[in-house]
Amino acid sequence: MTDGANGTDGATYAWAPPEPTKRKNRSGLWIGIPAGATAVALIAASLVLIAPGASVAGVQIGGLTAGAAAQAISTRLAQTAITVESPAGEVTVTGADLGASVDAAALADKAFSENPMWKPSSWFPQGTGVTVAVDQSAAAVALRDRAPGTYRAPVDATVAYDAGSQTYVTSPAEAGEGIDVAAVTAALQSAFDSGTPATTVDAALVPVEAPVSTEEADAAVATLNGVLDTAGFYVGDERTVTVDRATAASWLTVTPDGKGDFAISADTSAIEQAVAGLPGAVDRGAVNADVIVDSGGEVIKTLTEGQTGRALGDTAGVAAAFAAQLADGNAKYSLAVSETPFETAKTERRIDVNLSAQTVTLYENGQVYRNWSMSSGKTGWETHTGTYRIGWKTSMQDMGCAPGYDWCTKDVPWVAYFNGDEAFHGTYWHNNFGTPMSHGCVNLTVNNAKELYDWAYKGTEVSVHY
């Protein structure tokens, strides 16, 4: 023994090695950590996963996130294959070929919202149905490309200007023929609903309507012919400068978009040529009106129509603005003008018949215009007194030459009636003016009757008195 220690009794002792400290058993902790983490992970996963057994159409999406479910739905639809038995044989197209789509993201989000994994009561829900949308144009193209022998292209309706009739006319659409897209779409829907990745369908040939219909072309023709009917430069409601149909048509270009719309455009530079001549056609001086009125100022005859003077304003930009209007189908271009009003000259006319003096006096504006001797109705045929107006007039007629009359005077000239069968007229059978001689009429010389006939318009007032 090399090492030791002296005790109090003088003996030397050797130290026994100390007993090692008992270590704590931590194995349970290490085993528990993975189990706890797994449980936490499972709980977390249940918060973002769709419940087991959930499906959209025939696509199982249980246990997937909403994003993964959306991808699964879209992929299944795109890959679903339809074998079409057509008159040209069998062809196969997929949902992708047909332009098929569903709102997969919305469907997946809805499935998770209604059936989350964390909610056991929502597990194994009833499947969700969905309507598949098919791009009809893409489907028709896919079927045409795979079975060209089944396809006959439709012919679009067209619009053109016919110079002979000076109108726009329609060439009608003609339907084509192709595989029934509706039958193929129904087969795709059925396969997708049932979760079948592939199916077969018999599809007949059906008419294929033209993208541009006859009705759409007719509507464009109606607009264009409306343009030709009304094309011009207007001052108010007056078409002051008319644009003839052929010229208006030469300004226009009609461009179809292949979908039924016919865009109209107009040549601004061509319109400029018409605008250059506008001042000569629009500008004018005022013309005063000349009218005949009665004693109350009412017009009984317009001798000259009044006309407002006008001068065209600045024409810069008119051509471009008119071109823009024509593109919208509006061919009435309103011009800006400054106007000068006209004045109206009024002449009052009336006739006075004085039975006592046996005179006829014509008055203009209260002044004597003419005064003549006359012969009124003789005894038993007296001319009636009263206020009347000139009515019917005739340059010549026979008088009294009818049953019930005991006289007949042929070819009486310049007759102007004012009261029933009483009239002013010319007299060639006597010259005894100033003395009552007639059967109620007012006799005048032929020349005087002619002047009154021309001077007294219908509506002229006649006063007969003693």
Secondary structure, 3 states (H helix, E strand, C coil): CCCCEECCCCCEECCCCCCCCCCCCCHHHHHHHHHHHHHHHHHHHHCCEECCCCEECCEECCCCEHHHHHHHHHHHHHHCEEEEEECCEEEEEECCCCCEECCHHHHHHHHHHHCECCCHHHCCCCCECCCCEECHHHHHHHHHHHCHHHCECCECCEEEEECCCCEEEEECCECEEEECHHHHHHHHHHHHHHCCCEEEEECCEEEECCCCCHHHHHHHHHHHHHHHHHCEEEECCEEEEECCHHHHHHHEEEEECCCCCEEEEECHHHHHHHHHCHHHHHCECCECEEEEECCCCCEEEEEECCECEEEECCCCCHHHHHHHHHHCCCCEEECCEEEECCCEEEEEEEEEEECCCCEEEEEECCEEEEEEECECECCCCCCCCEEEECCCEEEEEEECCCCCCCCCEEEEEEEEEEECCEEEEECCCCCCCCCCCECCCEEECHHHHHHHHHHCCCCCEEEEEC
